C-alpha cells in the first residue's frame, strides 16, 4: 500500500512551482503525480518519498492536504498490459476511481497508481492474479 498526498490549491500562476519548491526544500522526492484542475481550484495528487513530512511542510505554508491509501502495481511496458490489469479488476467487480503512472526506479518498469474503495481487498486480488503490488519505500 502506498500513501498519496492530495493537495487542494488555488488554480493560479506559480502554484505548482511553489508546491514543488516546498518539497525540494524538504528533500522530498516526487515519485508520481497527476493534476486535475477546474477554473478556480485544482487537486494535485502525488506519491512522494515522505508523505507525512510533505503534508506537514505544505500545510505549514497554507495548503490544504490529505493523505489517502492508494495501490501501486508494477506492469511490464508491453502492449495490452494496462488493459489486462483493468480487466482483472473488472472481473473482480472492482471500480477504479482514477489512475496515473510512475515508474519503479529499481526495475525500470512502469507502475500504475490507482485509487479504489477497498485497498486491502484489491491488493490481495491482484497478488492472487499474479500482479506485483508495490509497497511504500520500494520504488
C-alpha positions as CSV (number, residue, x, y, z in Angstrom):
1,X,0.0,0.0,0.0
2,X,1.2,3.5,-0.8
3,X,0.2,6.8,0.7
4,X,-0.9,9.5,-1.7
5,X,-0.6,13.2,-0.9
6,X,-3.5,15.2,-2.3
7,X,-3.0,19.0,-2.3
8,X,-6.0,21.3,-2.8
9,X,-4.8,24.5,-4.2
10,X,-6.0,27.6,-6.0
11,X,-5.6,27.5,-9.7
12,X,-3.2,30.4,-10.2
13,X,0.1,31.2,-11.7
14,X,3.1,29.5,-9.9
15,X,1.1,27.3,-7.6
16,X,2.6,24.1,-8.8
17,X,6.1,25.7,-8.8
18,X,5.5,26.8,-5.2
19,X,4.5,23.3,-4.1
20,X,7.4,21.6,-5.8
21,X,9.7,24.2,-4.3
22,X,8.5,23.4,-0.8
23,X,9.1,19.7,-1.4
24,X,12.6,20.4,-2.8
25,X,13.5,22.4,0.3
26,X,12.4,19.4,2.5
27,X,14.4,17.0,0.3
28,X,11.2,15.1,-0.7
29,X,11.2,13.2,-4.0
30,X,8.0,13.2,-6.2
31,X,7.6,9.6,-7.4
32,X,4.4,10.1,-9.4
33,X,1.8,12.8,-9.8
34,X,-1.3,13.9,-11.6
35,X,-3.0,17.3,-11.6
36,X,-6.8,17.8,-12.0
37,X,-8.0,21.4,-12.3
38,X,-11.1,23.5,-12.6
39,X,-11.4,27.2,-13.3
40,X,-10.6,28.2,-9.7
41,X,-9.1,25.2,-7.8
42,X,-7.2,22.1,-8.5
43,X,-6.1,18.9,-6.9
44,X,-2.5,17.8,-7.2
45,X,-2.2,14.1,-6.3
46,X,1.3,12.8,-5.6
47,X,3.1,9.8,-4.3
48,X,6.2,11.2,-2.6
49,X,9.2,9.7,-0.7
50,X,8.0,11.1,2.7
51,X,4.2,11.7,2.6
52,X,3.7,12.7,6.3
53,X,6.6,15.2,6.2
54,X,5.4,16.6,2.8
55,X,1.9,17.2,4.2
56,X,3.3,18.9,7.2
57,X,5.5,21.2,5.2
58,X,2.8,22.1,2.7
59,X,0.2,22.7,5.5
60,X,2.7,25.0,7.2
61,X,2.7,27.1,4.0
62,X,-1.1,27.2,3.9
63,X,-2.0,24.4,1.6
64,X,-4.9,22.0,2.4
65,X,-3.6,18.4,2.2
66,X,-5.0,14.9,2.7
67,X,-3.2,11.6,2.8
68,X,-5.0,8.7,1.1
69,X,-4.2,5.0,0.6
70,X,-3.6,4.0,-3.0
71,X,-2.4,0.9,-4.8
72,X,0.7,0.8,-7.0
73,X,1.1,-2.2,-9.4
74,X,4.2,-2.8,-11.5
75,X,3.4,-3.6,-15.1
76,X,5.6,-4.5,-18.0
77,X,6.0,-1.9,-20.7
78,X,4.2,-4.0,-23.3
79,X,1.1,-3.6,-25.4
80,X,-2.1,-4.6,-23.6
81,X,-0.7,-4.8,-20.0
82,X,-2.7,-1.9,-18.7
83,X,-5.8,-3.5,-20.3
84,X,-5.1,-6.9,-18.6
85,X,-4.7,-5.2,-15.2
86,X,-8.0,-3.3,-15.7
87,X,-9.7,-6.5,-16.9
88,X,-8.6,-8.4,-13.8
89,X,-10.0,-5.6,-11.6
90,X,-13.3,-5.6,-13.6
91,X,-13.6,-9.4,-13.3
92,X,-13.4,-8.9,-9.5
93,X,-16.1,-6.2,-9.7
94,X,-13.6,-3.5,-8.5
95,X,-14.1,0.0,-9.7
96,X,-11.1,2.3,-10.3
97,X,-11.7,5.9,-9.4
98,X,-8.6,7.3,-11.1
99,X,-5.1,6.3,-12.3
100,X,-1.7,7.8,-13.1
101,X,1.7,6.4,-13.9
102,X,5.1,6.4,-12.2
103,X,8.0,4.0,-12.7
104,X,10.0,1.7,-10.5
105,X,13.4,3.3,-10.1
106,X,14.9,-0.1,-9.2
107,X,13.4,-2.3,-12.0
108,X,12.7,0.5,-14.6
109,X,9.1,-0.8,-15.1
110,X,6.0,1.4,-15.1
111,X,3.9,1.5,-12.0
112,X,0.2,2.1,-12.3
113,X,-1.1,4.0,-9.3
114,X,-4.8,3.9,-8.7
115,X,-7.5,4.5,-6.1
116,X,-10.3,2.2,-5.2
117,X,-12.6,1.8,-2.3
118,X,-11.0,-1.2,-0.5
119,X,-7.3,-1.2,-1.0
120,X,-6.6,-4.3,1.1
121,X,-9.1,-6.4,-0.9
122,X,-7.7,-5.0,-4.2
123,X,-4.1,-5.8,-3.3
124,X,-5.0,-9.3,-2.3
125,X,-7.0,-9.8,-5.5
126,X,-4.1,-8.6,-7.7
127,X,-1.5,-10.6,-5.9
128,X,-3.6,-13.7,-6.4
129,X,-3.9,-12.9,-10.1
130,X,-0.1,-12.7,-10.4
131,X,0.4,-8.9,-10.4
132,X,3.3,-7.2,-8.4
133,X,1.9,-4.8,-5.9
134,X,4.4,-2.1,-4.9
135,X,4.8,-1.2,-1.2
136,X,5.9,2.1,0.2
137,X,9.6,2.7,0.0
138,X,10.1,0.1,-2.7
139,X,10.5,2.3,-5.8
